[in-house]
Amino acid sequence: MVRTETVSYRSALRTPGATGFFLASAPARVGVAMAGLGIVWLVHAETGSFGVAGLVTGSFTVAETLVGPQTARLMDRFGQPRVLVPLLCAHAGAIAALVALALTGAPALPLMAAGLATGATIPQFGALSAARWSALLHGRAELTPAFALETISNEAAFLLGPTLAVLTATQVHPAAGTVLAGTLVVGAGLAFAALRRTAPVPAPADRTVARGPGPLLTRNFATLLAVNLALGVFFGSMQVSVSAFADGHHAAAAAGLLYGLMSAASLLAGLAYGRHRRHTPPTAQLPLILTFLACASLLPLLANSPWQLGLALLLPGAGVAPCIIVSSTLIESVMDRSVLTQAFTWTNSASAAGIAVSAAAVGRLVDGPGGPRAGFIVPFLALTATAALTWSSRHALTTGNTASGQTPSTGSGRPRG
């Protein structure tokens, strides 16, 4: 049984410097969430082709996914402010180039190059903020509500960002979404970088890490990557399957509302989860939450109408935020501190990859004879396999804490190391 005690978000935000960087990162996250869709509307409006828009947005996404962990590696080595400021300046230049090329009717290849540059220079503020929370609260009970705040902030950004991108691009100017996204990222990012006092201390060049293939090439980290990949598969599959289900029931306009219900359930569950200090270690919580999420993801298969699907999405939605919070807690707990920003960034990339691959695969699947129901099976299979993996890896995750000189972050407030 999981025993809990109430803890406060206020105690986390009262940590010296925490409120400043958390608030500074909020508009930057919205800008990141706007970026991809803003590019779609900009390029399509100027070229008249969704095909070209998809190529440019795909270039952006690939660069963001692959280059992001490499810039995070530089931040672990040299510190966030030293890397973030020139990165943001480069991002501003890439945005300007992309907009100028689109507005002057450039062909696809230069637009794709600008898309690559834009994605390669966009910082992952969720990972940077999580690393700061870890530096401030390592081993303290307030870390759980801090990671809950991170999860809630990210989900709110990805609810608001796409809507804002479409609204500005369609009602103001095709370039407005991309320009606003870049302005939020660069402006708020520079404010975030200026808060140097809360930035993690750079790892020394001669930092000695555990023996073996390296701190990022471990079974523990592979397990946590698999969890975030499965969550990405869940998101990507649900987006496509819910849309196809609504369209098949002549209620296409309800798709956003249905997906919003799941997101709202996740936000509320995250708020509730973050208010409690648990004495059960996260290594035991993670497989339980994943098992719950896998079972709950079967409920949409039973829906026969949009309102039934809305109800069926509430339970799986309620499992998402707690799963992300526990995953973040374990990353903070088991990973060597010299690669912590990289670790958070790689898990973001794994989730993005899961979304991209599953959305494409499920899109073809729901067009087949199985329809949306076939699409709903995909997250169940991914989550079931990942739940089995975490059950088998519980001992390795626990001993990984001990081997790295840390004790699991249970929220008990006992210092680690």
C-alpha positions in Angstrom: 0.0 0.0 0.0 1.3 3.5 -0.9 1.3 5.7 2.3 1.2 9.4 1.8 1.5 12.7 3.7 0.4 16.1 2.3 3.2 18.4 1.1 3.0 21.9 -0.3 3.8 23.4 -3.7 4.4 26.6 -1.9 7.4 25.0 0.0 9.0 24.2 -3.4 8.4 27.6 -4.9 9.7 29.3 -1.7 13.1 27.8 -2.3 15.4 30.8 -3.0 15.5 31.4 -6.7 13.0 28.7 -7.7 10.0 31.0 -8.5 12.1 33.1 -10.8 13.4 30.4 -13.1 10.1 28.5 -13.0 8.1 31.6 -14.1 10.8 32.6 -16.7 10.6 29.1 -18.3 6.8 29.2 -18.6 6.4 31.5 -21.7 9.5 29.8 -23.2 7.7 26.4 -23.0 4.7 27.9 -24.7 7.0 29.1 -27.5 8.5 25.7 -27.9 5.0 24.2 -28.1 4.0 26.7 -30.8 7.0 26.2 -33.0 6.2 23.2 -35.1 2.6 24.1 -35.9 3.6 27.7 -36.5 6.0 26.5 -39.2 3.3 24.4 -40.8 1.0 27.3 -41.2 3.7 29.7 -42.3 5.1 27.4 -45.0 1.8 26.2 -46.3 0.4 29.7 -46.6 3.4 30.9 -48.6 3.9 27.8 -50.8 0.4 26.4 -51.0 1.7 22.9 -50.2 1.2 20.8 -47.1 3.9 18.5 -48.5 6.6 21.2 -48.4 5.3 22.3 -45.0 5.6 18.7 -43.7 9.2 18.5 -45.0 10.2 21.7 -43.3 8.5 20.8 -40.0 10.0 17.3 -40.2 13.4 18.9 -40.6 12.8 21.0 -37.6 11.6 18.1 -35.5 14.5 15.8 -36.4 17.1 18.5 -35.6 15.3 19.3 -32.3 15.3 15.6 -31.3 18.9 14.8 -32.3 20.8 18.0 -31.6 19.0 18.9 -28.3 20.8 16.2 -26.2 24.2 17.4 -27.7 23.5 21.0 -26.6 22.4 19.7 -23.2 25.8 17.9 -23.0 27.6 21.3 -23.5 25.4 22.8 -20.8 26.4 20.0 -18.4 30.0 20.7 -19.2 30.1 24.5 -19.4 27.0 25.6 -17.5 23.5 26.6 -18.8 24.1 30.4 -19.1 27.3 30.1 -21.1 25.7 27.9 -23.7 22.1 29.2 -23.6 22.8 32.8 -24.6 24.6 32.1 -27.9 22.2 29.3 -28.6 19.2 31.7 -28.3 21.0 34.2 -30.5 21.5 31.5 -33.1 17.8 30.6 -32.8 16.7 34.2 -33.4 18.8 34.2 -36.5 17.4 30.9 -37.7 13.8 32.1 -37.2 14.5 35.3 -39.1 16.0 33.3 -41.9 13.1 30.9 -42.1 10.5 33.7 -42.1 12.4 35.7 -44.7 12.8 32.6 -47.0 9.2 31.7 -46.7 7.9 35.2 -47.4 10.2 35.6 -50.5 9.0 32.3 -52.1 12.2 30.3 -51.5 12.1 26.6 -52.8 11.9 23.6 -50.5 15.6 22.9 -49.9 16.5 26.3 -48.4 13.4 26.2 -46.3 14.3 22.7 -45.0 17.8 24.0 -44.2 16.3 26.9 -42.2 14.0 24.4 -40.5 17.0 22.3 -39.5 18.7 25.3 -38.1 15.6 26.4 -36.1 15.2 22.9 -34.6 18.9 22.6 -33.8 19.0 25.8 -31.8 15.7 25.6 -29.8 16.4 24.8 -26.1 14.5 22.2 -24.2 13.4 24.4 -21.2 11.7 21.5 -19.5 15.0 19.7 -19.2 16.8 22.8 -18.1 14.3 23.7 -15.5 14.2 20.1 -14.2 18.0 20.2 -13.8 17.7 23.4 -11.8 15.1 21.9 -9.5 17.4 18.9 -8.9 20.3 21.2 -8.1 18.2 23.1 -5.6 16.3 20.3 -4.0 18.4 17.1 -4.4 17.4 14.7 -1.6 14.5 16.9 -0.2 10.8 16.2 0.0 10.0 19.3 -2.0 11.4 17.6 -5.2 8.1 15.7 -5.8 5.9 18.8 -5.9 8.6 20.5 -8.0 8.5 17.8 -10.6 4.7 17.9 -10.5 4.9 21.6 -11.2 7.2 20.8 -14.2 4.7 18.3 -15.6 1.7 20.6 -15.1 3.6 23.5 -16.8 4.6 21.4 -19.7 1.1 20.0 -20.2 -0.4 23.5 -20.0 2.1 24.8 -22.5 1.2 22.1 -25.0 -2.5 22.8 -24.5 -2.1 26.5 -25.1 0.8 26.6 -27.6 -0.8 24.9 -30.6 -4.0 26.8 -30.2 -2.1 30.1 -30.0 0.0 29.2 -33.0 -3.1 28.5 -35.2 -5.0 31.5 -34.0 -2.1 34.0 -34.7 -1.2 32.4 -38.0 -4.8 32.4 -39.3 -6.1 35.6 -37.8 -3.1 37.9 -37.8 -0.5 36.8 -40.5 0.9 33.4 -41.6 4.2 34.4 -40.1 2.8 35.6 -36.8 2.7 32.2 -35.1 6.4 31.5 -35.9 7.5 35.0 -35.0 5.6 34.9 -31.7 7.0 31.5 -30.9 10.5 32.7 -31.5 9.9 35.8 -29.5 8.7 33.8 -26.5 11.6 31.3 -26.7 14.3 34.0 -27.1 12.9 36.6 -24.7 11.9 34.3 -21.9 15.0 32.2 -22.5 17.3 35.1 -22.0 15.5 36.0 -18.8 16.0 32.3 -17.7 19.7 32.4 -18.6 20.2 35.6 -16.6 19.2 33.8 -13.4 22.6 32.3 -12.9 22.3 31.6 -9.2 20.0 28.7 -9.7 21.9 27.1 -12.6 23.5 23.7 -11.9 27.3 23.8 -11.3 29.1 22.6 -14.5 30.7 19.2 -14.3 34.6 19.3 -14.1 36.3 18.2 -17.3 38.1 15.4 -15.4 34.9 14.2 -13.6 35.2 10.5 -13.0 32.0 8.5 -13.6 31.1 5.0 -12.8 32.9 2.2 -14.5 31.3 0.6 -17.5 30.1 2.0 -20.8 29.2 5.4 -19.4 26.5 7.1 -17.3 24.0 7.3 -20.2 24.6 3.7 -21.4 23.1 1.8 -18.6 20.2 -0.5 -18.1 18.6 2.0 -15.7 18.6 4.8 -18.2 17.5 2.5 -21.0 14.5 1.5 -18.9 13.6 5.1 -18.3 14.0 5.9 -21.9 11.7 3.1 -22.8 9.1 4.5 -20.3 9.2 7.9 -22.1 9.1 6.3 -25.5 6.0 4.4 -24.5 4.4 7.6 -23.2 5.2 9.2 -26.6 3.5 6.2 -28.3 0.5 6.7 -26.1 0.2 10.4 -27.0 0.7 9.9 -30.7 -1.6 7.0 -30.9 -4.4 8.7 -28.9 -4.2 11.9 -31.0 -4.8 10.1 -34.2 -7.2 7.4 -32.9 -9.4 10.0 -31.0 -9.5 12.2 -34.1 -10.4 9.2 -36.4 -13.1 8.0 -33.9 -14.7 11.5 -33.7 -14.7 11.8 -37.5 -16.2 8.3 -37.9 -19.1 9.3 -35.7 -19.7 12.6 -37.7 -18.4 14.7 -34.8 -14.9 15.7 -36.0 -15.2 19.1 -34.2 -15.4 17.2 -30.9 -12.0 15.6 -31.3 -10.2 18.6 -29.6 -12.7 18.5 -26.7 -12.2 14.7 -26.2 -8.5 15.0 -26.2 -8.8 18.0 -23.9 -10.7 15.9 -21.4 -7.8 13.5 -21.2 -5.4 16.3 -20.8 -7.5 17.9 -18.1 -7.6 14.6 -16.2 -3.9 14.4 -16.4 -3.5 18.0 -15.1 -5.8 17.3 -12.1 -4.1 14.0 -11.3 -0.7 15.7 -11.5 -1.9 18.4 -9.1 -3.2 15.8 -6.6 -0.1 13.6 -6.9 2.3 16.5 -6.3 0.7 17.4 -3.0 1.5 14.1 -1.3 4.8 12.8 0.1 5.0 9.0 -0.5 6.9 6.6 1.6 6.8 4.0 -1.2 9.9 4.3 -3.4 9.4 5.4 -7.0 11.0 2.2 -8.2 7.8 0.4 -6.8 5.4 3.1 -7.9 6.5 3.2 -11.6 5.5 -0.4 -12.6 2.2 0.1 -10.7 1.3 3.3 -12.5 2.3 1.8 -15.9 0.2 -1.3 -15.2 -2.8 1.0 -14.3 -2.2 3.1 -17.4 -2.0 0.0 -19.6 -5.2 -1.4 -18.3 -7.0 2.0 -18.5 -5.9 2.4 -22.1 -8.2 -0.5 -23.0 -11.3 1.5 -22.0 -11.5 3.4 -25.3 -12.0 0.1 -27.1 -15.4 -0.2 -25.3 -16.7 3.2 -26.5 -19.5 3.3 -29.0 -20.1 7.1 -29.1 -18.1 10.3 -28.6 -19.5 10.9 -25.1 -18.6 7.3 -24.1 -15.1 7.9 -25.5 -14.8 11.1 -23.4 -15.5 9.1 -20.2 -13.2 6.3 -21.3 -10.3 8.7 -21.7 -10.5 10.1 -18.2 -8.8 7.1 -16.4 -5.9 6.8 -18.8 -5.5 10.6 -18.7 -5.3 10.4 -14.9 -2.3 8.0 -15.1 -0.2 10.2 -17.4 1.0 13.0 -15.1 1.9 10.7 -12.2 3.9 8.5 -14.6 5.9 11.5 -15.9 6.5 12.8 -12.3 7.8 9.4 -11.1 9.9 9.0 -14.2 11.5 12.4 -13.6 12.1 11.6 -10.0 13.9 8.4 -11.0 16.0 10.1 -13.6 17.1 12.6 -10.9 17.7 9.8 -8.5 19.7 7.3 -10.6 21.6 9.4 -13.1 25.1 10.7 -12.5 24.8 14.5 -11.9 27.4 15.3 -14.5 24.9 14.2 -17.3 21.6 15.2 -15.7 20.6 17.8 -18.3 21.4 15.4 -21.0 19.4 12.7 -19.4 16.3 14.8 -19.1 16.7 16.0 -22.7 17.1 12.5 -24.1 13.9 11.4 -22.4 12.1 14.3 -24.0 13.6 13.2 -27.4 12.4 9.6 -26.7 8.9 10.9 -26.1 9.0 13.0 -29.2 10.2 10.0 -31.3 7.4 7.9 -29.9 4.8 10.5 -30.9 6.2 10.9 -34.4 6.5 7.2 -35.1 3.2 6.1 -33.6 1.2 8.9 -35.2 2.5 7.9 -38.6 1.9 4.2 -38.0 -1.5 4.5 -36.4 -2.6 6.9 -39.1 -2.2 4.0 -41.6 -3.7 1.5 -39.2 -6.9 3.4 -38.6 -7.4 3.8 -42.4 -7.5 0.0 -42.5 -10.4 -2.4 -41.7 -9.8 -2.1 -38.0 -10.5 1.6 -37.9 -9.9 3.7 -34.7 -10.3 0.6 -32.5 -7.1 -0.8 -34.1 -5.3 2.4 -33.2 -6.4 2.2 -29.6 -4.7 -1.2 -29.3 -1.2 0.3 -30.0 -0.8 2.3 -26.7 -2.1 -0.8 -24.7 0.6 -3.0 -26.3 3.4 -0.4 -25.8 2.4 0.3 -22.2 2.0 -3.4 -21.3 5.5 -4.2 -22.6 7.0 -1.2 -20.8 5.2 -2.2 -17.5 6.7 -5.7 -17.8 10.1 -4.1 -18.4 9.8 -1.9 -15.3 8.6 -4.8 -13.1 11.7 -6.8 -14.1 14.0 -3.8 -13.7 12.9 -2.7 -10.2 15.9 -4.3 -8.5 18.3 -2.8 -11.0 16.9 0.7 -10.5 17.1 0.3 -6.7 20.7 -0.9 -6.7 21.5 1.8 -9.3 20.6 4.4 -6.7 22.9 2.7 -4.1 25.7 2.2 -6.6 25.8 5.9 -7.5 25.9 6.9 -3.9 22.3 8.0 -3.7 19.2 6.7 -2.0 15.9 6.6 -3.8 13.9 9.8 -3.8 10.8 8.7 -1.8 9.8 12.1 -0.8 10.8 11.3 2.8 13.1 14.3 3.0 16.2 12.2 3.9 19.4 13.5 2.2 21.0 11.3 -0.4 24.7 10.7 -0.8 
